[in-house]
Amino acid sequence: MTAALAEQGTRPAPAAAPPPTARGKRRRGLDQGVPRWQIYLPLCLYLLFTLVPFYWMLLFALRPAGSNALVPWPITGEHFQKVWNERSFGIFFQNSMIVGVASLVMTTAVALAGGYALARFDFRLKKGFMLALLASQFIPGALMLVPLFEIFKNLQMINSLGSVVIAETVFQLPLSIILISGFIKNVPVSLEEQAWVDGCGRFRAFCAVVLPLLRPGLIAVGSFAFVHSWNHFLFALMFLSSQDKQTIPVGLNTLIGADSVDLGALAAGGVIAAVPVVIVFAFIQKWLITGFSAGAVKG
Amino acid sequence: MADAVAKPPRVTRRRTGGPARRLPYLLIAPTGLLMLGFIAYPMLSVLYYSLRNYNVTKPWRNGYAGFGNFTRILTDDPQFWDTLVFSGKWVVTEVLLQLLLGLALALLVHQTFLGRGLARALVFSPWAVSGVLTTTIWMLLYNPSTGISRYLADAGIGTYGTSVLSDTGTVFWAAVVAELWRGVPFFAILILADLQSIPQDLYEAASVDGAGRARRFFHITLPHLKDAIILSTLLRGVWEFNNVDLLYTLTGGGPAGQTTTLPLYVANTGINGHDFGYASALTTVAFVILLFCSILYLRLSKFGGETK
């Protein structure tokens, strides 16, 4: 009785509320009464800011050298040929792929184990482990260059892609573990227990029950790892000395730093660097937001 | 399916010694070893080096230095203070602008409108782009003879031959805009994720009670986003402080050291100048400042204070 009254109290005029049948309207929520132009005008302005730089890069990559046209016509592949063959972007691309995929695999595998431990167990070191993960977020990778360089030199890993893979993995682990343990917490324990009752071991139950449900989260975490190590520059610059070991960002930097900058080649190199991340981004875009809301924000 | 899962009696398996007790430690072992070896140990060596003279090019002077490096930083290194001031200016400008634009952008693409999916994909796309690629793109735009300014000059706006990157008056804002381009989407994604968790009933109840858009924003949206905003500004602040990719490649810290952040100064001192001891002392100071600012920020902003 009182509950019903109280509910009525919060909604004094039920007639004025949107009719319950209009489900589309209910979902809108925030935008009730926002005029369309107030959405499209700022959106178009922001899109201009986002897309003009991308367009500019494509323009320089595709139009012939010396042209000033604002539309890349006739389209030429000369810049791409040049950077791929003469500037060895083919090799850079391959190296970046190796680094990206290897850190994706390592980060996801190690973080999966750590995330599972955090999500499903209470153990004595748990608090300390969590604290270490969070604290490591404040440790600047750039400032660790000197000792890391020394370590890899002692391990005789300078100028091998392994050093970059390890460094990238280590600096992405903390966030990946926190994200993954968030995803695992969202999977009800009862699902796993059910599988144990059916005679599965913990590992088999995990693989059969939890892993499939984690797929979106793992794709999100793995993609972050790939995109991050594909893009990251400093470790590759410092640890890889010979040209045949370098990655795309380092290759781009040599083009930027050249005495007379070949803008066409620079733009073509930029496009080559952008293609894999754009593909990954298009692939994970729909999971991006849910991934963050499930893992990072709710912790 | 869901019913079948919910119904059966729950079997609570106890963690009763044996392998089950060791399992969590086994699971965190790879992470622990990697972090000990490549984060904790390097941190300790930074502390160790910072107390030493350690210069690869002047080995005869190497040895214990006590707090010599630190006194030199604090009393005898004007460049340190310059880079510290620039770091502060850079972080505050970037984080504030990214927060405001990111919040606006998230609110915008949270609305329902035709083409929302495509619009989201497009405005978020620079998030995936790296520091060096951002530099590449903005170098092309800023180029004085073939960049945007030339076409604007053709149209009668501005003058020919201006390079915003070599002018001490404009280089800061040129770098800020380039960094905003890829930084705003990150904020927008985080805030959008949190926006979606606000119960719609709140808005409906509020509008029934006659609250306008502004009041709904300040009384429902903003308080709800508070913790996400504090956390993301903190993470972003640390990241903007630490990140050197963009400035290293876009301006190289120049012109005339105008855009050298503290980490960039450390990298120059250590890797290019081979003065590992002094670079390590700078690193220690930077870390302490970062930690101090972070704790102060969390205290002042009362993170998580109201919900608990």
HADDOCK unambig.tbl for C-alpha pairs under 7 A between the chains (distance, minus, plus):
assign (segid A and resid 11 and name CA) (segid B and resid 205 and name CA) 6.99 0.50 0.50
assign (segid A and resid 17 and name CA) (segid B and resid 208 and name CA) 6.26 0.50 0.50
assign (segid A and resid 28 and name CA) (segid B and resid 111 and name CA) 6.95 0.50 0.50
assign (segid A and resid 28 and name CA) (segid B and resid 112 and name CA) 6.28 0.50 0.50
assign (segid A and resid 29 and name CA) (segid B and resid 200 and name CA) 5.57 0.50 0.50
assign (segid A and resid 29 and name CA) (segid B and resid 203 and name CA) 6.32 0.50 0.50
assign (segid A and resid 29 and name CA) (segid B and resid 204 and name CA) 6.81 0.50 0.50
assign (segid A and resid 30 and name CA) (segid B and resid 111 and name CA) 6.64 0.50 0.50
assign (segid A and resid 30 and name CA) (segid B and resid 203 and name CA) 6.88 0.50 0.50
assign (segid A and resid 31 and name CA) (segid B and resid 111 and name CA) 5.49 0.50 0.50
assign (segid A and resid 39 and name CA) (segid B and resid 108 and name CA) 6.40 0.50 0.50
assign (segid A and resid 47 and name CA) (segid B and resid 123 and name CA) 6.12 0.50 0.50
assign (segid A and resid 50 and name CA) (segid B and resid 123 and name CA) 6.15 0.50 0.50
assign (segid A and resid 50 and name CA) (segid B and resid 181 and name CA) 6.74 0.50 0.50
assign (segid A and resid 53 and name CA) (segid B and resid 137 and name CA) 6.11 0.50 0.50
assign (segid A and resid 53 and name CA) (segid B and resid 138 and name CA) 6.92 0.50 0.50
assign (segid A and resid 53 and name CA) (segid B and resid 141 and name CA) 6.86 0.50 0.50
assign (segid A and resid 56 and name CA) (segid B and resid 141 and name CA) 6.86 0.50 0.50
assign (segid A and resid 57 and name CA) (segid B and resid 137 and name CA) 5.85 0.50 0.50
assign (segid A and resid 57 and name CA) (segid B and resid 140 and name CA) 6.99 0.50 0.50
assign (segid A and resid 110 and name CA) (segid B and resid 30 and name CA) 6.33 0.50 0.50
assign (segid A and resid 110 and name CA) (segid B and resid 31 and name CA) 6.25 0.50 0.50
assign (segid A and resid 113 and name CA) (segid B and resid 27 and name CA) 4.95 0.50 0.50
assign (segid A and resid 113 and name CA) (segid B and resid 28 and name CA) 6.50 0.50 0.50
assign (segid A and resid 114 and name CA) (segid B and resid 27 and name CA) 5.45 0.50 0.50
assign (segid A and resid 114 and name CA) (segid B and resid 28 and name CA) 4.63 0.50 0.50
assign (segid A and resid 114 and name CA) (segid B and resid 31 and name CA) 6.68 0.50 0.50
assign (segid A and resid 117 and name CA) (segid B and resid 24 and name CA) 4.94 0.50 0.50
assign (segid A and resid 117 and name CA) (segid B and resid 27 and name CA) 6.01 0.50 0.50
assign (segid A and resid 117 and name CA) (segid B and resid 28 and name CA) 6.69 0.50 0.50
assign (segid A and resid 121 and name CA) (segid B and resid 24 and name CA) 6.53 0.50 0.50
assign (segid A and resid 138 and name CA) (segid B and resid 238 and name CA) 6.52 0.50 0.50
assign (segid A and resid 140 and name CA) (segid B and resid 242 and name CA) 5.39 0.50 0.50
assign (segid A and resid 142 and name CA) (segid B and resid 242 and name CA) 6.54 0.50 0.50
assign (segid A and resid 142 and name CA) (segid B and resid 263 and name CA) 6.53 0.50 0.50
assign (segid A and resid 143 and name CA) (segid B and resid 263 and name CA) 6.24 0.50 0.50
assign (segid A and resid 143 and name CA) (segid B and resid 266 and name CA) 6.82 0.50 0.50
assign (segid A and resid 143 and name CA) (segid B and resid 283 and name CA) 5.70 0.50 0.50
assign (segid A and resid 144 and name CA) (segid B and resid 42 and name CA) 6.63 0.50 0.50
assign (segid A and resid 146 and name CA) (segid B and resid 270 and name CA) 6.53 0.50 0.50
assign (segid A and resid 146 and name CA) (segid B and resid 271 and name CA) 6.97 0.50 0.50
assign (segid A and resid 146 and name CA) (segid B and resid 276 and name CA) 6.78 0.50 0.50
assign (segid A and resid 147 and name CA) (segid B and resid 42 and name CA) 5.09 0.50 0.50
assign (segid A and resid 147 and name CA) (segid B and resid 45 and name CA) 6.40 0.50 0.50
assign (segid A and resid 147 and name CA) (segid B and resid 46 and name CA) 6.52 0.50 0.50
assign (segid A and resid 148 and name CA) (segid B and resid 38 and name CA) 6.97 0.50 0.50
assign (segid A and resid 148 and name CA) (segid B and resid 42 and name CA) 6.25 0.50 0.50
assign (segid A and resid 170 and name CA) (segid B and resid 34 and name CA) 6.36 0.50 0.50
assign (segid A and resid 170 and name CA) (segid B and resid 35 and name CA) 6.39 0.50 0.50
assign (segid A and resid 170 and name CA) (segid B and resid 38 and name CA) 6.96 0.50 0.50
assign (segid A and resid 190 and name CA) (segid B and resid 10 and name CA) 6.93 0.50 0.50
assign (segid A and resid 191 and name CA) (segid B and resid 5 and name CA) 6.48 0.50 0.50
assign (segid A and resid 193 and name CA) (segid B and resid 11 and name CA) 6.57 0.50 0.50
assign (segid A and resid 227 and name CA) (segid B and resid 128 and name CA) 6.65 0.50 0.50
assign (segid A and resid 231 and name CA) (segid B and resid 130 and name CA) 4.70 0.50 0.50
assign (segid A and resid 232 and name CA) (segid B and resid 130 and name CA) 6.73 0.50 0.50
assign (segid A and resid 233 and name CA) (segid B and resid 245 and name CA) 6.50 0.50 0.50
assign (segid A and resid 234 and name CA) (segid B and resid 245 and name CA) 6.79 0.50 0.50
assign (segid A and resid 249 and name CA) (segid B and resid 132 and name CA) 5.84 0.50 0.50
assign (segid A and resid 252 and name CA) (segid B and resid 132 and name CA) 6.99 0.50 0.50
assign (segid A and resid 253 and name CA) (segid B and resid 132 and name CA) 6.80 0.50 0.50
assign (segid A and resid 253 and name CA) (segid B and resid 249 and name CA) 6.63 0.50 0.50
assign (segid A and resid 263 and name CA) (segid B and resid 140 and name CA) 6.96 0.50 0.50
assign (segid A and resid 266 and name CA) (segid B and resid 136 and name CA) 6.92 0.50 0.50
assign (segid A and resid 270 and name CA) (segid B and resid 133 and name CA) 5.96 0.50 0.50
assign (segid A and resid 270 and name CA) (segid B and resid 136 and name CA) 6.51 0.50 0.50
assign (segid A and resid 274 and name CA) (segid B and resid 129 and name CA) 6.97 0.50 0.50
assign (segid A and resid 277 and name CA) (segid B and resid 128 and name CA) 6.19 0.50 0.50
assign (segid A and resid 281 and name CA) (segid B and resid 128 and name CA) 6.73 0.50 0.50
assign (segid A and resid 285 and name CA) (segid B and resid 121 and name CA) 6.60 0.50 0.50
assign (segid A and resid 289 and name CA) (segid B and resid 189 and name CA) 6.11 0.50 0.50
assign (segid A and resid 289 and name CA) (segid B and resid 193 and name CA) 5.15 0.50 0.50
assign (segid A and resid 290 and name CA) (segid B and resid 193 and name CA) 6.38 0.50 0.50
assign (segid A and resid 292 and name CA) (segid B and resid 190 and name CA) 6.47 0.50 0.50
assign (segid A and resid 292 and name CA) (segid B and resid 193 and name CA) 6.22 0.50 0.50
assign (segid A and resid 293 and name CA) (segid B and resid 193 and name CA) 4.77 0.50 0.50
assign (segid A and resid 293 and name CA) (segid B and resid 194 and name CA) 6.02 0.50 0.50
assign (segid A and resid 297 and name CA) (segid B and resid 228 and name CA) 6.26 0.50 0.50
